[in-house]
Amino acid sequence: MNIRSERPVSAEQISAALAALAAGPEVDPQKRSEGPQEEDRLHLLGTLLAKTELEITVATRLTEEGEIEDVLETLLGWKEQLGADPGLAVNVLTNRLQRTAVQVSEPEAGELPPGKEAAFAAVMTAVYTLGAQLHAERGDTEGTRHALSGAEEALIDILQGIHDLRVAIGDAAEPQDEADS
């Protein structure tokens, strides 16, 4: 099944899939008497993605030896659906990483605790590094440089977040200039 040659799944089809999984969002019939609309499509896709990820999580808990095979089996299904297009695979991975970064960063929160800040930076390092590789493969030197700069900045943020967390638990001392202020 080639993802690019098919028509996009409609909001109605996604809603039907969610209903079949008993995971559909509550719909107020007074507000949406005509059913799901195309402007609901991304929200519905996110709901379907969450349901799928939760199902995979329940089926692949890594608590016992050998369960990594379950994870690999889901990966095989993913690869079969995606096909052999490495550019598309990078795009899907980057999209997933960006969603993860947003979830880790808690957009509605103010300043993140140092461990979450480091985790956010780690995910963004992966996003930038994948992007740099893609730019390099396309011969885009300037795009590669820009992405590498982002990855380097994110790496610094990882180290800073780890250090700040060590300071918070008493495993490291604050730098003198911070302690004096």
C-alpha positions as CSV (number, residue, x, y, z in Angstrom):
1,M,0.0,0.0,0.0
2,N,1.6,3.2,-1.2
3,I,0.8,6.1,1.1
4,R,1.3,8.8,-1.4
5,S,-0.8,7.4,-4.2
6,E,-4.0,7.1,-2.1
7,R,-6.5,9.8,-1.3
8,P,-6.2,11.2,2.2
9,V,-8.5,9.5,4.7
10,S,-11.5,11.7,5.3
11,A,-12.7,13.0,8.7
12,E,-15.7,10.7,8.4
13,Q,-13.5,7.6,7.8
14,I,-11.3,8.5,10.8
15,S,-14.4,9.0,13.0
16,A,-15.7,5.6,11.9
17,A,-12.4,4.0,12.8
18,L,-12.5,5.6,16.2
19,A,-16.0,4.5,16.7
20,A,-15.0,0.9,15.8
21,L,-12.3,1.1,18.4
22,A,-14.7,2.7,21.0
23,A,-12.4,5.6,21.1
24,G,-14.3,8.4,19.4
25,P,-14.3,11.8,20.9
26,E,-17.6,12.9,22.5
27,V,-19.6,14.8,19.9
28,D,-22.3,17.3,20.9
29,P,-25.1,16.6,18.3
30,Q,-26.4,20.1,18.8
31,K,-23.0,21.5,17.7
32,R,-22.2,18.9,15.0
33,S,-25.5,17.4,13.9
34,E,-23.9,16.9,10.4
35,G,-21.1,14.6,11.8
36,P,-17.4,15.1,11.6
37,Q,-16.1,17.8,9.2
38,E,-12.9,18.1,7.3
39,E,-11.7,20.8,9.7
40,D,-11.9,18.1,12.5
41,R,-9.6,15.8,10.5
42,L,-6.3,16.6,12.2
43,H,-7.9,16.4,15.7
44,L,-9.4,13.1,14.8
45,L,-6.1,11.8,13.4
46,G,-4.4,12.8,16.7
47,T,-7.1,10.9,18.6
48,L,-6.6,7.8,16.4
49,L,-2.9,8.1,16.8
50,A,-3.2,8.3,20.6
51,K,-5.5,5.2,20.7
52,T,-3.0,3.3,18.5
53,E,0.0,4.3,20.6
54,L,-1.8,3.3,23.8
55,E,-2.8,-0.1,22.3
56,I,0.9,-0.7,21.2
57,T,2.1,0.4,24.7
58,V,-0.2,-2.1,26.4
59,A,0.9,-4.8,24.0
60,T,4.6,-4.2,24.2
61,R,5.5,-3.4,27.8
62,L,9.2,-4.1,28.1
63,T,9.0,-5.8,31.5
64,E,10.1,-9.3,30.6
65,E,12.9,-10.8,28.5
66,G,11.9,-11.3,24.9
67,E,9.2,-8.7,24.7
68,I,11.4,-6.5,22.4
69,E,10.2,-8.9,19.6
70,D,6.7,-7.3,20.1
71,V,8.2,-3.9,19.5
72,L,10.0,-5.2,16.4
73,E,6.8,-6.7,15.1
74,T,5.0,-3.3,15.3
75,L,8.0,-1.8,13.5
76,L,7.6,-4.4,10.7
77,G,4.0,-3.4,10.3
78,W,5.0,0.3,10.3
79,K,7.6,-0.4,7.6
80,E,5.2,-2.4,5.5
81,Q,2.7,0.5,5.6
82,L,5.3,3.1,4.9
83,G,7.0,1.4,2.0
84,A,10.6,1.8,0.8
85,D,10.8,5.6,0.5
86,P,13.7,6.7,2.9
87,G,12.7,10.4,2.5
88,L,9.2,9.7,3.6
89,A,10.5,7.6,6.5
90,V,12.6,10.5,7.8
91,N,9.7,12.8,7.4
92,V,7.4,10.5,9.5
93,L,10.2,10.1,12.1
94,T,10.8,13.8,12.3
95,N,7.1,14.5,12.6
96,R,6.9,11.9,15.5
97,L,9.9,13.4,17.2
98,Q,8.4,16.9,16.9
99,R,5.2,15.7,18.5
100,T,7.2,14.1,21.3
101,A,9.2,17.4,21.9
102,V,5.9,19.3,22.2
103,Q,4.5,16.8,24.6
104,V,7.7,16.9,26.7
105,S,7.9,20.7,26.7
106,E,4.4,21.1,28.1
107,P,3.5,24.2,26.0
108,E,1.0,25.5,28.6
109,A,3.7,25.3,31.4
110,G,6.1,28.1,32.2
111,E,9.7,27.1,32.8
112,L,10.5,23.4,32.5
113,P,12.2,21.5,35.3
114,P,15.8,20.7,34.2
115,G,15.2,17.0,33.5
116,K,12.3,17.8,31.1
117,E,14.4,20.6,29.6
118,A,17.2,18.1,28.9
119,A,14.7,15.6,27.5
120,F,13.2,18.2,25.2
121,A,16.7,19.1,24.0
122,A,17.5,15.5,23.4
123,V,14.5,15.0,21.2
124,M,15.3,18.2,19.3
125,T,18.9,17.0,18.8
126,A,17.5,14.0,17.0
127,V,15.2,16.2,14.9
128,Y,18.0,18.6,13.9
129,T,20.4,15.7,13.2
130,L,18.0,13.9,11.0
131,G,17.3,17.1,9.2
132,A,21.0,17.7,8.8
133,Q,21.5,14.3,7.2
134,L,18.5,14.9,4.9
135,H,19.9,18.3,3.8
136,A,23.4,16.7,3.3
137,E,21.9,14.0,1.1
138,R,20.2,16.6,-1.0
139,G,23.5,18.6,-1.4
140,D,22.1,21.5,0.6
141,T,25.2,22.7,2.5
142,E,23.6,25.7,4.0
143,G,20.6,23.7,5.2
144,T,23.0,21.1,6.7
145,R,24.9,23.8,8.5
146,H,21.7,25.4,9.9
147,A,20.5,22.0,11.2
148,L,23.8,21.1,12.6
149,S,23.9,24.4,14.5
150,G,20.5,23.6,16.0
151,A,21.7,20.2,17.0
152,E,24.8,21.6,18.7
153,E,22.7,24.2,20.6
154,A,20.4,21.4,21.7
155,L,23.3,19.3,22.9
156,I,24.5,22.1,25.0
157,D,21.0,22.4,26.5
158,I,21.0,18.7,27.3
159,L,24.3,19.0,29.2
160,Q,23.0,22.1,31.0
161,G,19.8,20.4,32.0
162,I,21.6,17.3,33.3
163,H,24.0,19.5,35.3
164,D,21.1,21.6,36.7
165,L,19.3,18.4,37.7
166,R,22.5,17.2,39.5
167,V,22.7,20.6,41.3
168,A,19.0,20.2,42.3
169,I,19.7,16.8,43.9
170,G,23.0,17.9,45.5
171,D,25.3,15.8,43.3
172,A,27.0,18.9,41.8
173,A,27.8,22.4,43.0
174,E,26.3,25.5,41.4
175,P,28.9,27.4,39.3
176,Q,30.4,30.3,41.4
177,D,28.9,33.1,39.3
178,E,25.3,31.7,39.9
179,A,25.9,30.9,43.6
180,D,27.2,34.5,44.2
181,S,24.1,36.2,42.7
